[in-house]
Amino acid sequence: MLNDHTANTGEMAKASRIMQHRTIEAMDGLHDGLKGVMQTIQRAAGLVVQKADDVANLAVQKADEVAKKMDDFASKVDDFAKNVSDVGKKVEDASTVQTAQQRKLVALTVVIMFATVLYVAVNIFAALEMRQANDIQRGMVAATNRAADAAIAANAIQRDMVTATNKAAQAAIAANEIQRQALENPRVATKPNQK
């Protein structure tokens, strides 16, 4: 059509409108795909935060239980010390108290170890979720590149659209990197929710 020596502007304008329409459809499809990826990333981040909160609540609950048992135990020791007059009995009871304290410290250590293992499991789960989100995002970038190749072959307007698409893909990858860094540091991960 471009090599035709006649002034066929109507056909050329029609072909231009068709190419513009197809470009818009391709960009709409890309927009929907990137939106889905971002929703997946947000769900994964929310799940990680929820799991971290559950681990923290469990650790606090166990620590409170141990502290209450230690307080009860301390009260019993005080009452016992007031009522006992025999020195030999006090020495024997002190040995018993020390053994009980050591057992409770061992129990507290086990609780802390369990909380640490649970925290590591949550981090592993978060890493797997982020890896899956990265795979989806890489697939979307590959689809974007194919759409960009078709747009470059069409006309100069489509080349501008591909440039914008590549910038959007880089921004999405940068956002994913920021979220990954935030998930590696739980203190930073809670800041976006506070804003």
C-alpha positions as CSV (number, residue, x, y, z in Angstrom):
1,M,0.0,0.0,0.0
2,L,2.9,2.4,0.8
3,N,4.5,1.8,-2.6
4,D,1.3,2.5,-4.5
5,H,1.7,5.6,-6.7
6,T,-2.0,6.7,-6.4
7,A,-3.3,8.9,-3.6
8,N,-5.2,6.2,-1.7
9,T,-5.3,8.1,1.7
10,G,-8.6,6.5,2.8
11,E,-7.1,3.0,2.7
12,M,-3.9,4.2,4.4
13,A,-6.0,6.0,7.2
14,K,-8.1,2.8,7.6
15,A,-5.0,0.7,8.0
16,S,-3.5,3.2,10.5
17,R,-6.7,3.1,12.6
18,I,-6.7,-0.7,12.6
19,M,-3.1,-0.8,13.8
20,Q,-3.8,1.7,16.5
21,H,-6.8,-0.3,17.6
22,R,-4.7,-3.5,17.8
23,T,-2.0,-1.6,19.7
24,I,-4.6,-0.4,22.3
25,E,-5.9,-4.0,22.6
26,A,-2.4,-5.3,23.2
27,M,-1.7,-2.7,25.9
28,D,-5.1,-3.4,27.6
29,G,-4.1,-7.1,27.8
30,L,-0.7,-6.2,29.2
31,H,-2.4,-3.9,31.8
32,D,-4.7,-6.7,32.9
33,G,-1.8,-9.2,33.2
34,L,0.4,-6.8,35.3
35,K,-2.6,-6.0,37.5
36,G,-3.0,-9.7,38.2
37,V,0.7,-10.1,39.1
38,M,0.5,-7.2,41.5
39,Q,-2.5,-8.6,43.2
40,T,-0.7,-12.0,43.6
41,I,2.3,-10.2,45.1
42,Q,0.1,-8.2,47.5
43,R,-1.7,-11.4,48.6
44,A,1.6,-13.1,49.2
45,A,2.9,-10.2,51.2
46,G,-0.3,-10.1,53.3
47,L,0.0,-13.8,54.0
48,V,3.6,-13.4,55.2
49,V,2.7,-10.5,57.5
50,Q,-0.2,-12.6,58.9
51,K,2.0,-15.6,59.5
52,A,4.6,-13.4,61.2
53,D,2.0,-11.9,63.5
54,D,0.7,-15.4,64.4
55,V,4.3,-16.5,65.3
56,A,4.8,-13.4,67.4
57,N,1.4,-13.9,69.2
58,L,2.2,-17.5,69.9
59,A,5.6,-16.6,71.3
60,V,4.1,-13.9,73.5
61,Q,1.4,-16.3,74.8
62,K,3.9,-18.9,75.7
63,A,6.2,-16.4,77.4
64,D,3.2,-15.1,79.4
65,E,2.4,-18.7,80.5
66,V,5.9,-19.4,81.5
67,A,6.1,-16.0,83.4
68,K,2.8,-16.8,85.2
69,K,4.2,-20.2,86.2
70,M,7.4,-18.6,87.4
71,D,5.4,-16.1,89.5
72,D,3.3,-18.9,91.0
73,F,6.4,-20.8,91.7
74,A,8.0,-17.8,93.4
75,S,5.0,-17.3,95.6
76,K,5.1,-20.9,96.7
77,V,8.8,-20.6,97.5
78,D,8.2,-17.5,99.6
79,D,5.4,-19.1,101.6
80,F,7.4,-22.2,102.1
81,A,10.4,-20.2,103.3
82,K,8.3,-18.4,105.9
83,N,6.7,-21.7,107.3
84,V,9.9,-23.8,107.5
85,S,12.1,-23.5,110.6
86,D,14.4,-26.4,110.0
87,V,17.7,-25.4,108.4
88,G,18.3,-28.8,106.8
89,K,14.8,-28.8,105.3
90,K,15.4,-25.3,103.9
91,V,18.6,-26.5,102.2
92,E,16.8,-29.5,100.7
93,D,13.9,-27.3,99.5
94,A,16.3,-24.8,98.0
95,S,17.8,-27.7,96.0
96,T,14.3,-28.7,94.8
97,V,13.5,-25.1,93.9
98,Q,16.7,-24.8,91.8
99,T,15.8,-28.0,90.0
100,A,12.3,-26.8,89.2
101,Q,13.7,-23.5,88.0
102,Q,16.2,-25.2,85.7
103,R,13.3,-27.3,84.3
104,K,11.3,-24.2,83.6
105,L,14.2,-22.6,82.0
106,V,14.6,-25.6,79.8
107,A,10.9,-25.4,78.9
108,L,11.2,-21.7,78.1
109,T,14.2,-22.5,75.9
110,V,12.1,-25.2,74.0
111,V,9.3,-22.7,73.5
112,I,11.8,-20.1,72.1
113,M,13.3,-22.8,69.8
114,F,9.8,-23.7,68.6
115,A,9.0,-20.1,67.8
116,T,12.3,-19.7,65.9
117,V,11.6,-22.8,63.8
118,L,8.1,-21.6,63.1
119,Y,9.5,-18.2,62.1
120,V,12.0,-19.8,59.7
121,A,9.2,-21.9,58.2
122,V,7.1,-18.7,57.6
123,N,10.1,-17.1,55.9
124,I,10.6,-20.1,53.6
125,F,6.9,-20.0,52.7
126,A,7.2,-16.3,51.9
127,A,10.3,-17.0,49.7
128,L,8.4,-19.7,47.7
129,E,5.5,-17.3,47.2
130,M,7.7,-14.6,46.0
131,R,9.5,-17.0,43.6
132,Q,6.2,-18.0,42.1
133,A,5.2,-14.3,41.7
134,N,8.6,-13.7,40.0
135,D,8.0,-16.6,37.6
136,I,4.6,-15.1,36.7
137,Q,6.1,-11.7,36.2
138,R,8.9,-13.1,34.0
139,G,6.2,-14.7,31.8
140,M,4.4,-11.4,31.6
141,V,7.7,-9.6,30.6
142,A,8.2,-12.2,27.8
143,A,4.6,-11.6,26.6
144,T,5.3,-7.9,26.7
145,N,8.4,-8.3,24.6
146,R,6.5,-10.3,22.0
147,A,3.8,-7.6,21.8
148,A,6.6,-5.0,21.5
149,D,8.1,-6.9,18.5
150,A,4.7,-6.9,16.7
151,A,4.2,-3.2,17.5
152,I,7.7,-2.2,16.2
153,A,6.9,-4.0,12.9
154,A,3.6,-2.0,12.6
155,N,4.7,1.7,12.9
156,A,6.6,4.4,14.9
157,I,3.7,4.9,17.2
158,Q,3.8,1.3,18.4
159,R,7.6,1.7,19.1
160,D,6.7,4.5,21.5
161,M,4.1,2.2,23.2
162,V,6.8,-0.6,23.5
163,T,9.1,1.9,25.3
164,A,6.3,2.8,27.7
165,T,5.6,-1.0,28.2
166,N,9.3,-1.7,29.0
167,K,9.4,1.1,31.6
168,A,6.2,-0.3,33.2
169,A,7.8,-3.8,33.4
170,Q,11.0,-2.4,34.9
171,A,8.9,-0.5,37.5
172,A,7.1,-3.7,38.3
173,I,10.4,-5.6,38.7
174,A,11.7,-2.8,40.9
175,A,8.6,-2.9,43.0
176,N,9.0,-6.7,43.4
177,E,12.6,-6.2,44.5
178,I,11.5,-3.6,47.1
179,Q,8.8,-6.0,48.4
180,R,11.4,-8.8,48.6
181,Q,13.7,-6.6,50.6
182,A,10.9,-5.6,52.9
183,L,10.0,-9.2,53.5
184,E,13.5,-10.0,54.4
185,N,13.4,-7.3,57.1
186,P,10.0,-7.6,59.0
187,R,10.4,-4.2,60.6
188,V,10.4,-2.6,57.2
189,A,7.6,-4.8,56.0
190,T,5.1,-3.3,58.5
191,K,5.8,0.3,57.5
192,P,3.8,0.3,54.2
193,N,0.7,-0.9,56.1
194,Q,1.0,1.9,58.6
195,K,1.0,4.5,55.8
